[in-house]
Amino acid sequence: MPPTQAESVIKNIIREIRQECAARGEIVSETLVAFMVKAVVLDPSNGFNVDRTLIKSDVQKLVKLCVARLLDSQNPSLDTIKMQVYFDMNYTSREEFLEEHHRVLESRLGSVRREITDNRACAREELESLYRKIVSYVLLRSGLGSPTNIKIVREATAALQSVFPQAELGTFLTLSKKDKERQLKELTMIVTGIRLFNRDCGKGGEGIDDLPAILHEAIPATTQHIDSQLQIAQDQAYCYTAILEKITKNPLMSLEFQPYMLKEALYNVRQYEIFLQIILVS
């Protein structure tokens, strides 16, 4: 089956499952349904062959199984799927986060950067306007203070003038666009360094939060909370495992407990434990 046709079939299955759930009073997201479809298809016990095109009876079976699992709020497996969906949609690694941050930053700075690099200022008023734009760009790129706060602007302007006087704008305008962009980045790092140094000396740093102090308080509190949750998950996993081992030795206990539900609960806390560990080390 061609990829486009296969995608169309999957979309129709997802839509049918959502409609069936809605008819029974349960609104489910497209993402959750997609995860559930994948989980059901890949579960060997359901008998689906991933290398074979789904026939009508397969689709009916798939829809029925997915709807049943999505409506079974008593089964821990549904909570496990929801947890996986939430984590997949919200968690990003440090590298991915930084890449996305830089991408968004560059996108937001695009118009300001073009106003500077494409500028053909000649008159005094135009050169002064260009210099103010460079100051705004430096502040926006550093993220340390608002370019609408007069105190912050004055401080950033003074720092910029110490390394890049307005008299040098003429030379700046003769550079290629690529060299202008590179110099803007360098100026941002230099001005930011000056402002951070002044803040550390108690002589400036207007609008710059004490990030080290904030992190010093926030990180231990967050880590302690995650450690606490991790310990609870490990204790629960130990209890479920112990009960399952007892049931194996004494099958009569299965009359009192439901081994299948205990296994699903064990999978749930183990998944939770894994996600917590990922967050701790990231």
Steps between C-alpha positions, in 0.01 A plus 500: 500500500646841401597726795232758421232231487623343823493842672143552377394163642660577839334843512162343428556242775597773748195706404269200539643419844458859618142509375420171672649625828313830470174313445563329834572826678880495493691771311850385405775685317628396160849455646378265772305293249803479269712372789234248593473373142876449489503324837217263403649416160846431643366281782563141377208368703258692275610307192565785258759453225678832445635377165154428361242750377208534738179350364150606604479246782840615632383861506180407683700299754750782545229759555321275748816429702608865508158626604481238775841600638429872476176460694645266763590758763559229761794350310842652585611443139287796386673724751835367376413592140386848611825542692704404193303741282544786746873435537550471125313826437660705779849371573802616304865430565735781591645499148156513339389775735803715420461440126135603515584803714763616250264439209222706660746773601643529149149512357392780735818698438473466123317825431717707738817347358394578143418860595860532617687304232298649211526852638648773278508780757681819406348787692578555868143423608505176297830393656367568851190295420719216371710505818187477714389201294834331565452557873150348480636205304769437762243503780256277314766249406644483852156471661627700796266794534230671299594746221205715612645559848690829488743406780591174330538673162730764648719236664518288183576811291787600731643145481470500122662842465804378695579240231312631196468880494236648273782648290579147378159460334648620173744209492223261611280606206773412251514138616326215318169380641662183633775698676241736648306207644819353644595833659153539651539162671845593628374835631215324678743269683734786593224734623334217691834415662551862604152522651543172689839615631353832612215320671747276683688810613179661619530783248235404247314203361162671490225252414726193531359234732730325746472173308762308703311577822166408343639169372671434834157494661293351217720206396531332843126544564411351162752215533376419849141479373599273210707280734199469728275398210766257377518331839120464510501343151778258595319399819179435305689297240655292780157431653342398166797276419484333841126429464548359149776270627270375778223433247746297291582284803137485616257511200201510738592860577391590147143465626563794733723705269490557124845410365435675168405827669798474735733459201346804333544698823862384518561611141344835589725576798807373314421737212452784748832410662681508164357843412602639840854369454520658154398835647753471782799442273399748228 
